[in-house]
């Protein structure tokens, strides 16, 4: 085994080990949070129990908002590990790891020397870590889309059709992950790149009929099968959850046009400073080239422009959408990470002092934010000695990152930056995890009900967040009624209500008896036993 192979094996071992911690460690440290995680996990459980790979259902009713690829992955995970909340998160983590490894090999081929930077910047970006650890469709869509665009670039440079085959295959998996957004963004990006490079062949050559056949052969069977079994699918999925979600505020996710600017900057933490510098430098370079209409001299292969467009187009596309959620721009984050790595490799050494100081301050601030997270969650003011310890810890981390880069040079920047990232994640997954669990997950609500000896039978909720309803649906593995939507059950039942709503509950149930069964102060919930009508 020669030296080069040993170096590659070591690099891959380091990347895999770091990703193993960032994406997989402590997946079950706290329970499923939000409304989407437990809902998707329960849908996959029902499909897994019924051995049904076609129609997603929630509580036995078709749930047709999203395609089935995430559910298939969760079903496979349940088959291997058993039905558990952390098992529902494994598919996203696995796809994030795959994306990072593909980034490594892509940059090794087309930007030798940047592959470690690119892989580790991608892996340690806040958005990648966050969505890699969530049971949602966002990471599956983004990983497939990112790998598709890298495959397209490989075809563009080499003209080998095998890369176009990968491009269409990965887009089809993106379409099975979250719908038509993957091919739509790909068309916009390739078209914009061909237009700005004045290269019609880049676009027309991509329109490869065997690729279209491959795309439809992979993606279309499920769409046809689910439409046959659930004829309402087309209207619910394409009209309501794609066109209406994009063009209206039907689902109450309205945000200002500029919403994704701060979301993007936060998504790139802790690399935001260098990402901004990369965008500014690359933007100036491309604007100058377009203004002067420079003829490419062979030194500019267009990758810089490609990455800029890949980053900008999803952000702009979803900025004009009436419905906005942070995960929508996740497909842009790998491009920003690659652009940042390429910039760090091309920039003059040493790194600018002001940028390095600001970067180290951000690293320290992340540690401070993590240490203060339990207090913020519990809405208590930390004691002065705690505040002093937090400030000291943040300062020590900032100085440590600065010193490591100062002594080791820019080549150790990615490793120095990983130190605060690992410290932050380790703190959130161990000391802070019980607080996060109690305040945000229905897993602890279910544990309290079991501790109180809740009787078997129907459960309903009133005036609580959706995450409580869907979380209990998963952890209790039973339908959860909602007074506001489903009315009041005729039979006796357990009611989970917002704290202080006893009089409102009594008014709703009329002459039926209600008895306080218990409470869960961390989420301001009360439990009532409601008698039979």
Secondary structure, DSSP 8 states (H G I E B T S, - for coil): --HHHHHHHHHHHHHHHHHIIIIITTTTSS--BTTHHHHHHHHHHHHHHHT-SS--EETTEE--SS-SHHHHHHHHHHHHH-S-HHHHHHHHHHHHHHHHHHHHHHHHHHSTT-HHHHHHHHHHSHHHHHHHTSSSSHHHHHHHHHHHHHHHHHHHHH--HHHHHHHHHHHHHHHHHH-THHHHHHHHHHHHHHHHTT-HHHHHTT--HHHHHHHHHHHHHHHHHHHHH-TTHHIIIIIIIIIIHHHS-TTS----TTHHHHHHHHHTTTSHHHHHHHHHHHHHHHHHHHHHT----SS--SHHHHHHHHHHHHHHHHHSSS---GGGGHHHHHHHHHHHHHHHHHS-SS--HHHHHHHHHHHHHHHHHHHHHHHHHHT----HHHHHHHHHHHHHHHHHHHHHHHHH-GGGHHHHHHHHHHHHHHHHHTTTHHHHHHHHBHHHHHHHHHHHT--SS-EEEES--HHHHHHHHHHHTS-EEEHHHH---SS-EEEEEETT-HHHHHHHHTTS-EEEEEEEGGGTEEEEEE---
